[in-house]
Amino acid sequence: MIAVNVKNGELSKAEINAYIAKGKELYPEKTIEAVDITLDGDYVDVDYRFADVPFQRIRRITGYLVGTLDRFNNAKRSEVEDRVKHTLS
């Protein structure tokens, strides 16, 4: 369900659905969470708010960019365990 806020007037359900459809067309890779529509005479300002995107941290380990070590074989896991971690002290 997309939350819709209309300011400074009223819109028909068909108009609101058209603005939502346009947002989905403009941003197909994002999930629209809410739409703020502000009416100003003949002008309409539409602001789309999107759902947060899950973020996975990646690290550079032994020359590879990885998020987790679950896809490493035993030799690569051993290499990770044997590496020297440097500190500033």
BAKEMAR-111685 format. One line per 8 residues: number of its first residue (from 1); their letters; for each residue x, y negated, z negated of N, C-alpha, C. Coordinates in nm, 2 decimals, always signed. Layout:
NUM = a = X:Y:Z:X:Y:Z:X:Y:Z  ...
This chain:
1 = miavnvkn = +0.08:+0.12:+0.00:+0.00:+0.00:+0.00:+0.09:-0.12:+0.00  +0.06:-0.21:+0.09:+0.14:-0.34:+0.10:+0.06:-0.45:+0.03  +0.13:-0.52:-0.06:+0.06:-0.63:-0.13:+0.06:-0.75:-0.03  -0.05:-0.82:-0.02:-0.06:-0.93:+0.07:-0.11:-1.05:-0.02  -0.04:-1.16:-0.01:-0.07:-1.29:-0.07:-0.10:-1.40:+0.03  -0.22:-1.45:+0.04:-0.25:-1.56:+0.13:-0.27:-1.69:+0.05  -0.19:-1.79:+0.09:-0.20:-1.92:+0.02:-0.25:-2.03:+0.11  -0.33:-2.12:+0.05:-0.39:-2.24:+0.12:-0.49:-2.20:+0.22
9 = gelskaei = -0.57:-2.10:+0.20:-0.68:-2.06:+0.29:-0.71:-1.91:+0.29  -0.79:-1.87:+0.39:-0.83:-1.73:+0.39:-0.80:-1.68:+0.53  -0.77:-1.55:+0.54:-0.76:-1.48:+0.67:-0.85:-1.36:+0.67  -0.89:-1.32:+0.79:-0.97:-1.20:+0.81:-0.87:-1.08:+0.79  -0.93:-0.96:+0.76:-0.86:-0.84:+0.75:-0.78:-0.81:+0.88  -0.84:-0.84:+0.99:-0.78:-0.81:+1.12:-0.65:-0.89:+1.14  -0.66:-1.02:+1.09:-0.54:-1.11:+1.10:-0.43:-1.06:+1.01  -0.47:-1.02:+0.89:-0.37:-0.97:+0.80:-0.30:-0.85:+0.85
17 = nayiakgk = -0.38:-0.76:+0.91:-0.33:-0.63:+0.97:-0.24:-0.66:+1.08  -0.27:-0.77:+1.16:-0.18:-0.81:+1.27:-0.05:-0.86:+1.22  -0.04:-0.93:+1.12:+0.08:-0.98:+1.06:+0.16:-0.86:+1.00  +0.10:-0.77:+0.94:+0.17:-0.65:+0.89:+0.23:-0.57:+1.01  +0.15:-0.55:+1.11:+0.19:-0.47:+1.23:+0.31:-0.54:+1.29  +0.31:-0.67:+1.30:+0.42:-0.75:+1.36:+0.55:-0.73:+1.28  +0.53:-0.73:+1.14:+0.65:-0.71:+1.06:+0.71:-0.57:+1.08  +0.62:-0.47:+1.09:+0.67:-0.33:+1.12:+0.74:-0.32:+1.25
25 = elypekti = +0.69:-0.40:+1.35:+0.75:-0.40:+1.48:+0.89:-0.47:+1.47  +0.90:-0.59:+1.40:+1.02:-0.66:+1.39:+1.13:-0.59:+1.31  +1.09:-0.52:+1.20:+1.18:-0.45:+1.11:+1.14:-0.30:+1.10  +1.16:-0.23:+1.20:+1.12:-0.08:+1.20:+1.20:+0.00:+1.10  +1.33:-0.04:+1.07:+1.41:+0.04:+0.98:+1.39:+0.00:+0.83  +1.30:-0.10:+0.80:+1.28:-0.14:+0.66:+1.13:-0.10:+0.62  +1.12:-0.09:+0.49:+0.98:-0.06:+0.43:+0.93:-0.19:+0.37  +0.82:-0.24:+0.43:+0.76:-0.37:+0.38:+0.68:-0.34:+0.25
33 = eavditld = +0.72:-0.41:+0.15:+0.66:-0.40:+0.02:+0.55:-0.50:-0.01  +0.57:-0.62:+0.05:+0.47:-0.73:+0.03:+0.48:-0.83:+0.14  +0.37:-0.90:+0.17:+0.37:-1.01:+0.27:+0.31:-1.13:+0.21  +0.38:-1.24:+0.21:+0.33:-1.37:+0.17:+0.30:-1.45:+0.29  +0.18:-1.49:+0.30:+0.13:-1.57:+0.42:+0.08:-1.71:+0.37  +0.15:-1.81:+0.42:+0.11:-1.95:+0.38:+0.05:-2.02:+0.50  -0.07:-2.07:+0.48:-0.14:-2.14:+0.59:-0.11:-2.29:+0.58  -0.09:-2.36:+0.69:-0.07:-2.50:+0.69:-0.12:-2.56:+0.82
41 = gdyvdvdy = -0.25:-2.58:+0.82:-0.32:-2.63:+0.94:-0.31:-2.53:+1.05  -0.25:-2.56:+1.16:-0.24:-2.47:+1.28:-0.11:-2.38:+1.26  -0.03:-2.40:+1.16:+0.09:-2.32:+1.14:+0.07:-2.22:+1.03  +0.14:-2.11:+1.05:+0.14:-2.00:+0.95:+0.29:-1.96:+0.92  +0.32:-1.95:+0.79:+0.45:-1.91:+0.75:+0.44:-1.77:+0.69  +0.51:-1.67:+0.74:+0.50:-1.53:+0.70:+0.63:-1.49:+0.64  +0.63:-1.45:+0.51:+0.75:-1.40:+0.45:+0.73:-1.25:+0.41  +0.82:-1.17:+0.46:+0.81:-1.02:+0.43:+0.91:-0.99:+0.32
49 = rfadvpfq = +0.86:-0.91:+0.22:+0.95:-0.86:+0.12:+0.96:-0.71:+0.13  +1.09:-0.67:+0.13:+1.12:-0.53:+0.16:+1.15:-0.45:+0.04  +1.13:-0.32:+0.04:+1.17:-0.23:-0.07:+1.32:-0.21:-0.07  +1.37:-0.19:-0.19:+1.52:-0.17:-0.20:+1.56:-0.05:-0.13  +1.69:-0.06:-0.08:+1.75:+0.05:+0.00:+1.84:+0.13:-0.10  +1.82:+0.26:-0.11:+1.91:+0.33:-0.20:+2.06:+0.32:-0.16  +2.15:+0.30:-0.25:+2.29:+0.27:-0.22:+2.37:+0.38:-0.28  +2.46:+0.44:-0.20:+2.55:+0.54:-0.25:+2.69:+0.48:-0.24
57 = rirritgy = +2.76:+0.49:-0.36:+2.90:+0.44:-0.36:+2.99:+0.54:-0.29  +3.08:+0.48:-0.21:+3.18:+0.57:-0.14:+3.32:+0.52:-0.19  +3.41:+0.62:-0.19:+3.55:+0.59:-0.23:+3.64:+0.65:-0.12  +3.76:+0.59:-0.12:+3.86:+0.65:-0.03:+3.95:+0.74:-0.11  +3.94:+0.87:-0.07:+4.02:+0.97:-0.15:+4.10:+1.05:-0.04  +4.22:+1.06:-0.06:+4.32:+1.13:+0.02:+4.29:+1.11:+0.17  +4.27:+0.98:+0.20:+4.25:+0.94:+0.34:+4.11:+0.96:+0.40  +4.01:+1.00:+0.32:+3.88:+1.02:+0.36:+3.78:+0.93:+0.28
65 = lvgtldrf = +3.68:+0.88:+0.35:+3.57:+0.80:+0.28:+3.47:+0.90:+0.24  +3.45:+0.91:+0.11:+3.35:+1.01:+0.06:+3.27:+0.95:-0.05  +3.15:+1.00:-0.07:+3.06:+0.97:-0.18:+3.08:+1.06:-0.30  +3.08:+1.19:-0.27:+3.10:+1.30:-0.37:+3.20:+1.40:-0.31  +3.25:+1.48:-0.40:+3.35:+1.58:-0.35:+3.29:+1.72:-0.32  +3.15:+1.72:-0.31:+3.09:+1.85:-0.29:+3.11:+1.92:-0.16  +3.16:+1.84:-0.06:+3.18:+1.89:+0.07:+3.33:+1.93:+0.10  +3.41:+1.90:-0.01:+3.55:+1.93:+0.00:+3.58:+2.08:-0.02
73 = nnakrsev = +3.67:+2.14:+0.06:+3.71:+2.28:+0.03:+3.81:+2.28:-0.09  +3.85:+2.40:-0.13:+3.93:+2.42:-0.25:+4.06:+2.34:-0.24  +4.13:+2.35:-0.12:+4.26:+2.28:-0.10:+4.24:+2.13:-0.12  +4.14:+2.08:-0.06:+4.12:+1.93:-0.07:+4.08:+1.89:-0.21  +4.00:+1.97:-0.28:+3.97:+1.95:-0.43:+4.10:+1.95:-0.51  +4.19:+2.04:-0.48:+4.31:+2.05:-0.56:+4.40:+1.93:-0.53  +4.40:+1.88:-0.41:+4.47:+1.76:-0.37:+4.42:+1.64:-0.45  +4.29:+1.63:-0.47:+4.23:+1.52:-0.54:+4.27:+1.53:-0.69
81 = edrvkhtl = +4.27:+1.65:-0.75:+4.31:+1.67:-0.89:+4.46:+1.64:-0.91  +4.54:+1.66:-0.81:+4.69:+1.64:-0.83:+4.73:+1.50:-0.80  +4.65:+1.42:-0.75:+4.69:+1.29:-0.71:+4.73:+1.20:-0.83  +4.82:+1.11:-0.81:+4.86:+1.02:-0.92:+4.78:+0.89:-0.91  +4.72:+0.86:-1.03:+4.64:+0.74:-1.04:+4.72:+0.63:-1.09  +4.73:+0.52:-1.02:+4.82:+0.41:-1.07:+4.73:+0.31:-1.15  +4.80:+0.25:-1.25:+4.73:+0.15:-1.33:+4.82:+0.02:-1.34  +4.76:-0.09:-1.37:+4.83:-0.21:-1.39:+4.86:-0.23:-1.54
89 = s = +4.98:-0.20:-1.59:+5.01:-0.22:-1.73:+5.16:-0.25:-1.75
